Amino acid sequence: MSTTDSVVIRRQIGLFKKLPLRYVSSLNQTLNECKIQSGQTNFSQFDDSQMESLCSELGTFKSNLLCAYSRIIKTHSKWLTLKKSNSSESDTFEEYIANYSDYRKTISDSVLQLKNLDSLLTSANCVFHNRGVRVPSDSSDKEDLAVTQPNHNSVVPQLPRTFPYSISWRFLFV
């Protein structure tokens, strides 16, 4: 095998690593405009309608960032598999990192932002609960995999709607 084996993977990573950066930049701009800081739990400056809009926007950011994260992780996984089967790919990988920066930082930054978004959305949901307002559904409800089986009235187990924090960091830096 030649080092051209990873050409498609490298191109995809080049494209995919830009998406989380754009989403994080837009998210930070939105948070700055709303004067929200990381870990904020007090949203008293917002009325119910503003809170609902904010939650919707944060849910969209979370969904988009999670999708971009998933794409780059899948592509990274393909490259790791290729590196294991072709020793020359390790050199190609190191060259790529040296020339185009370490895209794995984008992955770890995405994880931090997803955790931040989860924290903000949880805090916002608590605010809704404390105000006695029905919590609006977020965009992940559309992706909910719960299916009711009409004949047995049982529910198929749901996949979690939150970010899977238990990723292996060793996986990123193999």
C-alpha positions in Angstrom: 0.0 0.0 0.0 1.1 3.5 -0.6 0.6 6.7 1.4 -2.0 7.7 -1.1 -4.3 5.3 0.8 -5.2 8.1 3.2 -5.7 10.8 0.7 -9.5 10.7 1.0 -9.3 10.5 4.8 -7.0 13.5 5.0 -9.2 15.6 2.7 -12.2 14.7 4.8 -10.4 15.6 8.0 -9.4 18.9 6.5 -13.1 19.6 5.8 -14.5 18.1 9.0 -12.2 19.9 11.4 -13.5 23.2 10.2 -17.1 22.5 11.2 -16.7 22.3 14.9 -14.6 25.4 14.9 -17.4 27.3 13.1 -20.1 26.0 15.4 -18.0 26.9 18.5 -17.3 30.3 17.2 -21.0 30.9 16.5 -21.9 29.5 19.9 -19.4 31.8 21.7 -20.8 34.8 19.8 -24.3 33.9 20.8 -23.3 33.4 24.4 -21.4 36.8 24.4 -24.4 38.6 22.9 -26.7 37.1 25.6 -24.1 37.8 28.3 -24.0 34.2 29.3 -20.8 32.7 30.8 -19.8 29.0 31.0 -21.4 27.3 33.9 -24.0 30.0 34.4 -27.0 28.9 36.4 -28.8 32.2 36.8 -31.0 33.2 33.8 -33.1 35.8 35.6 -32.5 38.4 32.9 -34.5 36.3 30.5 -38.3 36.0 30.4 -39.9 32.6 29.5 -40.1 33.4 25.8 -36.4 34.4 25.7 -35.4 31.3 27.6 -37.3 29.1 25.2 -35.6 30.8 22.2 -32.2 30.4 23.9 -32.8 26.8 24.7 -33.8 26.1 21.2 -30.7 27.8 19.9 -28.4 26.0 22.3 -30.1 22.7 21.4 -29.4 23.4 17.7 -25.8 24.2 18.5 -25.5 21.0 20.5 -27.0 18.9 17.7 -24.8 20.4 15.0 -21.6 20.2 17.1 -22.4 16.6 18.0 -22.9 15.7 14.3 -19.6 17.4 13.3 -17.8 15.7 16.2 -19.2 12.3 15.1 -18.0 12.8 11.5 -14.5 13.7 12.5 -14.3 10.8 15.0 -15.4 8.3 12.4 -12.8 9.6 10.0 -10.1 9.6 12.6 -11.0 6.0 13.4 -10.7 5.0 9.7 -7.2 6.6 9.7 -6.2 4.7 12.8 -7.3 1.5 11.3 -5.3 2.3 8.1 -2.3 3.2 10.3 -2.4 -0.3 11.9 -2.5 -2.1 8.6 0.1 0.2 6.8 3.2 1.3 8.7 4.0 4.1 6.3 0.7 5.8 7.3 2.3 6.7 10.6 4.8 8.9 8.9 2.0 10.4 6.7 0.0 11.0 9.9 2.9 12.8 11.6 3.5 14.9 8.4 -0.2 15.9 8.3 -0.1 17.0 11.9 3.1 19.0 11.4 1.8 20.7 8.2 -1.9 21.2 9.0 -2.0 21.3 12.8 -3.3 18.6 15.2 -7.0 18.1 14.4 -7.3 16.1 17.6 -7.3 19.3 19.5 -10.5 20.2 17.6 -12.0 16.9 18.8 -11.1 17.6 22.4 -12.3 21.2 22.2 -15.6 19.9 20.8 -15.9 17.6 23.8 -15.5 20.5 26.2 -18.0 22.6 24.3 -20.5 19.8 24.3 -20.1 19.4 28.1 -20.6 23.2 28.4 -23.8 23.0 26.3 -25.1 20.1 28.4 -24.5 22.1 31.6 -26.2 25.2 30.2 -29.2 23.3 29.0 -29.5 21.5 32.3 -29.4 24.8 34.1 -32.0 26.3 31.8 -34.3 23.3 32.3 -34.0 23.9 36.1 -35.0 27.5 35.6 -38.1 26.4 33.7 -38.9 23.9 36.4 -38.4 26.5 39.2 -40.7 29.0 37.3 -43.3 26.3 36.9 -43.1 26.5 33.2 -43.3 23.4 30.9 -39.8 22.6 29.6 -39.8 23.0 25.8 -38.7 20.0 23.9 -35.2 20.4 22.4 -34.2 19.4 18.9 -33.0 16.0 20.1 -36.6 15.0 20.6 -36.9 14.7 16.9 -34.1 12.1 17.0 -35.6 10.2 19.9 -35.5 6.5 19.2 -38.3 5.5 21.5 -40.9 3.5 19.7 -44.1 2.3 21.2 -45.2 -1.1 20.1 -49.0 -1.0 19.8 -49.7 -4.6 20.5 -47.7 -5.0 23.8 -47.7 -1.4 25.1 -44.0 -1.7 25.7 -41.3 0.7 24.8 -38.1 0.0 22.9 -35.2 1.3 25.0 -34.0 4.8 24.2 -30.5 5.8 23.2 -29.3 8.5 25.5 -29.8 12.1 24.2 -26.8 13.4 25.9 -23.2 13.4 24.7 -21.3 10.2 25.5 -18.6 11.5 27.8 -16.8 8.2 28.2 -14.7 8.4 25.1 -11.3 7.0 25.3 -8.6 9.7 25.1 -6.1 7.1 24.2 -8.2 6.4 21.1 -7.4 10.0 19.9 -3.7 9.8 20.3 -2.8 6.3 19.0 
